[in-house]
Amino acid sequence: MNSLPPEIAAFDEAQRNTIALMRSVVSQLRTGMSERDVYDLALAEAPAFGFTGWFAKPEVRFAGTRSVFHRASTKRTLRKGTLVEIDLAPSTHDAFGDFAIGMSFEADEEPMIVSEAREACRAVCGFASRFKTVGELFVFVESWANNHRVSLGGARSVGHMVPLCEGAFATGWPQSARMAVFLRRCQVHFLNPRRIIGIYALSPRIVADGDAMCFEEMVYIEGDTKRILGRESEAEIGTL
């Protein structure tokens, strides 16, 4: 596998460590834990994996909650079969990870919403290439969802560009990068005409039968190079 430029390698390492942090958090899930308990656990565990801050604070959602602006609740708690969605984006001094995964806690069988959300993430990561525009990613995911009889729940974006820690973004890192990704030119929406160059965090959130679920991965594309950061191959997308 070709080596990555140092600034990209920093994000690759951060993503690997984010996935390792996620494994640790998921391994400690227990019946009766609340969203807030899991949120606090992620905050407490992050320094042991080399992180010094957060690009975005952890998002923890139980029971397929669909709200866009979500605060971890002390009332929603884990029981067998609870839908769980965890999104972690911890940072170092020059990079950050951005990784989300979903599951049904201790369920005997994986629900459709989880498997469909994983496949949506795999599909859009596989579709991404230097020959595509950012807007085409959104159109692809929307068509994929329609073909699978699910939806994006009215979402206008399925991810964001990842700013590197350089130039204007080096000041106030990682908050500077966090503010930048809310700009429309950094969002993966259907009107974005830019070619896919650099790092993108892709996170299509699938909605079906009142439930929602999201998996997220980071993709790096530059010329003939395409890598799923933090992974050995695309086959690992959506797994722990």
N, C-alpha and C positions, 0 to 999 in steps of 0.2 A: 504494500500500500504506500502511495507517495506521501512524503513528509509534508506537513502543513507549514505555512508561514508562521512565525512566532506569535503574532497577534491572534491568529486563528487557533493555533495550538492551545493558547491560554483558554479559549472558550471550550475547546474539545475536552480539556482536563476538567474545567469547571462543570461541564455537563456530565462527565463520568462520575465526578464526586457528588453531583446532585442526585444522580440515579442511585448511587450507593447510600446517600442520606435517605432517599425514599424507601429503599429496601429496609433500612433500620427502622424507620417510622412504621411502615406497614407490618413488620414483624412484631411490633409492640402493641398493635391494636387488640383491644380486649372488650368483651361485652360490657356495656354500661358506660363506656367512655363517651364523652360529648365531643361535639365539633371543637369546642374551645380546648378541651384536653389534648386533642390531636394537634391543634394549632400551637399550643404551648410546648408540646413535645418536639415539634419540628424546630421551633426557635431554640430550644435548649440543646438539641443534638447538633445543630449546624456547625458550631465552632470546632467540634471534633473532626469534621471533614474538611477543615481548612478555610471555612468561610468567615468573613469579617463583617458582613452586612447583608442587605437584601435589595435586589433590583425591584422586587415586589414582595410584600409580606405573604406568608402562606395562605392559600385558599383551601378551605375544607368544607365540603358540602355532603350532607347526608340526605337520603331519601329522594334523590333525583331533583333537588330544588333547582328552579330555573331562573331565579332572580339574578340580574346582571350585577347589581351592587349588593354583595353578600357579606355579612359579618358572622363570624363563627359563633354559634349559639351554645349556651350551656344546657339548653332544654332538649335539643335533638340528640339522641343517644344511640349507640350501637346495639343492635340485636341481630340475631341470625337473619340473613336475607336483606339487611339494610344496604341500599345503594350508597357507595362511598366514592367520592371524587376528591383527589388531593392534587394540588398544583403548587410546586415549589420552585422558587426563583432566587436562590441565595447568590451572593456576590463575593468576589475577592477584590483586590486592589486594582485589577485591570480586566476583569471578565465576570461573567455570571452564567449560571445555568438557567434553563427554563424547561421544566418537565412536568407533565401531568399524567396521571393514570387513574383508571376507574376499576371498580370491582363490586361484587355483591358479597358482603361480609359473611364468611363461613357458609355460603350457599352450596347446596349439593350440585346445582347446575348453573351455568352462567346465563343470565338473562339476555334476551335479544338486544336490549339497548346497549349493553356493555360490548358485546361482540360487534355490533354495527358501528359503534363509535371507534373501536380499535381499527376496524377495516377501513373506515373513512380516513383515519389518520395515515394508515399505510398507503391508501390509494393516492392521496394528495402528495405525500412525500415521494412516491414513485413517479408521479406525473411531472413533478417539478424538474425543470432543466433550463439550461442557458438559452434554449430556443423559445422558451415561453415568456410571456409577460406576467407580471404579478396579478393583473386582473383575470387572466386566464385560469389561475389557480382557483379563484373564487367561483368562477363560472363552472369549472370542472366539479368542484365539491358540491355545488348546488344541484347540478345535473345528477351526480352520483346519488345524492340523498333522494331526489325525486324517483330515480330508478329503483331505489331500495325501499320506497314507500315510507320514508322518514323525512325529516325536514331540518333546516338550520334554525328554526324558531324565529325567523325574522332577523337574524344576525346580519350585520352589514360588513363584517370582516371575519376572516378565519385565521388570523394570525398577524404577525408584525415583523418588520425588518429589525435586525439586531445591530444597533450602533456600536462601533468599536471604541475603545477607550483611547481616543486620540483627538487632536484638534480641540474644537469647542467642547466636545463631550468629556475630555479629560478633567475639566473643571467641574467640581461637584459630583463626581462619579460616585455611585451609579444613578443618583437622582436625575442627573442631566439626561441620561439615556432613557430613564423611565418617562420623563416628560416628552421626549422626542417621539416615542413610539405611538403617542396619541395623535400625532399629526397625520393627516390623511395620506400624505405621500409615503408614510411608513407603514400604513395599514394594508392588509391583504384584502382589498375590496375590488369590486368588478370594474371600477373606473380608473384603477391605477395602471397606467400604460408602460411603466418601467420594465425593462428586462430584468430577469432574476439573476442578480449578481450579488454575492456576499452571503451573509447568514440570515436566515428567516426562521422564526419560531412559528410552526404551523399547528393550529389547534382548532380544528372544526368541531363545534359542539352540536351533537346530534340530539334531536327532540323526537320523541315518539310516545304516544299514549299518555301524555302528561308528565313523562319523565325526561331528564336530560343527562347527557354524559359526554365527557371530553377526554381525549388523549392528546398529548402534546409532545412534539419532538423538534429538534433544531437541525436544519439542513443548510449545508454550506455548498455553494456553487460558484465556481470561477473557471472559465474556459472549459477544458475537458474534465476538470475535477469536480466530483460530486460526492459529498460525504454526509452521512447522518452522524452528527457530532455526538460523541460519547458512546458510540456503537461500533461493533466490528462489521456489521452488514445491515442491510435493510430488513433482513429476516428477524432482527431483534426488536423492531419497532413495536411499541405497545406491550412490551414484556418487562418483567423485573428479573 
